Amino acid sequence: MNTINEIKKYWDKQAETLGTSPLATMPDLYLKELEIENIQKFLFDGAIVADIGCGNGFSTFQYALHNRITIIGIDYSEEMIKQAKKQLLNQNIDCQRNIEFCVGDITKLNLKPEYFDIVITNRCLINLTSLEDQVLAVNEIYKILRPNGLYLMCEDCQQELKNLNLLRYKVELPEIKMRWHNLYIDEEKLFNLTKCLFKRDQTINFSSFYYVASRIINGKIAAEQGETPKYDSDINRIARMISSDTNFGGYGPLKLFALVKIAERERERERERERGKIKSYKSAKSLQKFYYKKHFPNKVIYYQNNLKGGNLL
Ligand SMILES: C[S@@+](CC[C@H](N)C(=O)[O-])C[C@H]1O[C@@H](n2cnc3c(N)ncnc32)[C@H](O)[C@@H]1O
């Protein structure tokens, strides 16, 4: 069992070894470009943004340098934040004014409630060791977003990894396993447990084409030549160019979900509706009546005795 402490130590070490390089948090730089590019599509002028699990801030700087936003980068690794702050000193005054970094844990955020327009997590939730902690983190994000605020969840998902491995199996490549410090998102379970907090607005499979090209085609060619596949191969480079505008298939574990915070008032109304339903749903017949009344309020209702037939005439 990987403890949070071991995972945190791993990230501290990455920062110590690789400093401000983007490689500290992602070995595949074309994939990194793709995730940044896709997240940026949702940023808008004037937005107050939190980038949680920001690492050494490489992506945070990209967001801030190409958009008129105010952004705070947060990470539980003191070493990562040290690197981010070091890099901040090399930026111009304007940039320094709009960016801040601080140490913090996504499962216990100590930030102003309902303050942010946008919260980003880019491969941060996958470093938590259980579904419960991932749900806890989403709850923390809910608290700091303003009503109708946007949560950009860019995380690796279990189902797409399975799909990718099925393709690899077909071309006789070994399975890609999750890294020891990762727990990919179980999309169905996580969204089910947080559906009262966020409405899913968009799901972007931005990495699917890239994964097929890099992990299947490039991987297979390298294997046939007895080599280790290279992240900076020509196939990957071209796949990255094409991937900018492709959103197909389910073979890329890394996905971007655009989630809109459901305001507290709306949630309360939903709860009331649920309570109302529970009271009125005494039998299948009354359930049928409920729906019929809702859709055809002015009609007289006749029931068939046999509910299996289910027709309201
Ligand atoms: C894969 S890296 C991604 C970094 C950055 N978002 C990027 O796009 O390059 C994951 C980062 O999440 C941070 N992290 C992991 N668990 C965290 C937690 N509980 N709270 C805050 N940061 C966390 C790690 O320290 C690491 O810097």
The ligand as an SDF file (V2000), in Angstrom:
LIG
                    3D

 27 29  0  0  0  0  0  0  0  0999 V2000
    1.7320   14.6560  -12.2560 C   0  0  0  0  0  0  0  0  0  0  0  0
    2.1890   16.0470  -11.3410 S   0  0  0  0  0  0  0  0  0  0  0  0
    1.3600   17.3030  -12.2810 C   0  0  0  0  0  0  0  0  0  0  0  0
    1.8810   18.6760  -12.0130 C   0  0  0  0  0  0  0  0  0  0  0  0
    1.2300   19.7820  -12.8250 C   0  0  0  0  0  0  0  0  0  0  0  0
   -0.1750   19.8600  -12.5950 N   0  0  0  0  0  0  0  0  0  0  0  0
    1.5230   19.6390  -14.2900 C   0  0  0  0  0  0  0  0  0  0  0  0
    0.5780   19.6950  -15.0550 O   0  0  0  0  0  0  0  0  0  0  0  0
    2.6400   19.4900  -14.6660 O   0  0  0  0  0  0  0  0  0  0  0  0
    1.1980   15.9130   -9.8970 C   0  0  0  0  0  0  0  0  0  0  0  0
    1.4330   16.9860   -8.8600 C   0  0  0  0  0  0  0  0  0  0  0  0
    0.4030   16.8880   -7.8860 O   0  0  0  0  0  0  0  0  0  0  0  0
    0.9670   17.1250   -6.6190 C   0  0  0  0  0  0  0  0  0  0  0  0
    0.0900   16.4970   -5.6050 N   0  0  0  0  0  0  0  0  0  0  0  0
   -0.1410   15.1890   -5.4090 C   0  0  0  0  0  0  0  0  0  0  0  0
   -0.9900   15.0000   -4.3920 N   0  0  0  0  0  0  0  0  0  0  0  0
   -1.3110   16.2190   -3.9210 C   0  0  0  0  0  0  0  0  0  0  0  0
   -2.1430   16.6860   -2.8600 C   0  0  0  0  0  0  0  0  0  0  0  0
   -2.7720   15.8420   -2.0360 N   0  0  0  0  0  0  0  0  0  0  0  0
   -2.2710   18.0120   -2.6860 N   0  0  0  0  0  0  0  0  0  0  0  0
   -1.5980   18.8900   -3.4810 C   0  0  0  0  0  0  0  0  0  0  0  0
   -0.7680   18.5080   -4.4750 N   0  0  0  0  0  0  0  0  0  0  0  0
   -0.6370   17.1890   -4.7020 C   0  0  0  0  0  0  0  0  0  0  0  0
    2.3730   16.5090   -6.6940 C   0  0  0  0  0  0  0  0  0  0  0  0
    3.2470   17.0490   -5.7380 O   0  0  0  0  0  0  0  0  0  0  0  0
    2.7620   16.8520   -8.1290 C   0  0  0  0  0  0  0  0  0  0  0  0
    3.4570   18.0600   -8.1860 O   0  0  0  0  0  0  0  0  0  0  0  0
  1  2  1  0
  2  3  1  0
  2 10  1  0
  3  4  1  0
  4  5  1  0
  5  6  1  0
  5  7  1  0
  7  8  2  0
  7  9  1  0
 10 11  1  0
 11 12  1  0
 11 26  1  0
 12 13  1  0
 13 14  1  0
 13 24  1  0
 14 15  1  0
 14 23  1  0
 15 16  2  0
 16 17  1  0
 17 18  1  0
 17 23  2  0
 18 19  1  0
 18 20  2  0
 20 21  1  0
 21 22  2  0
 22 23  1  0
 24 25  1  0
 24 26  1  0
 26 27  1  0
M  CHG  2   2   1   9  -1
M  END
$$$$
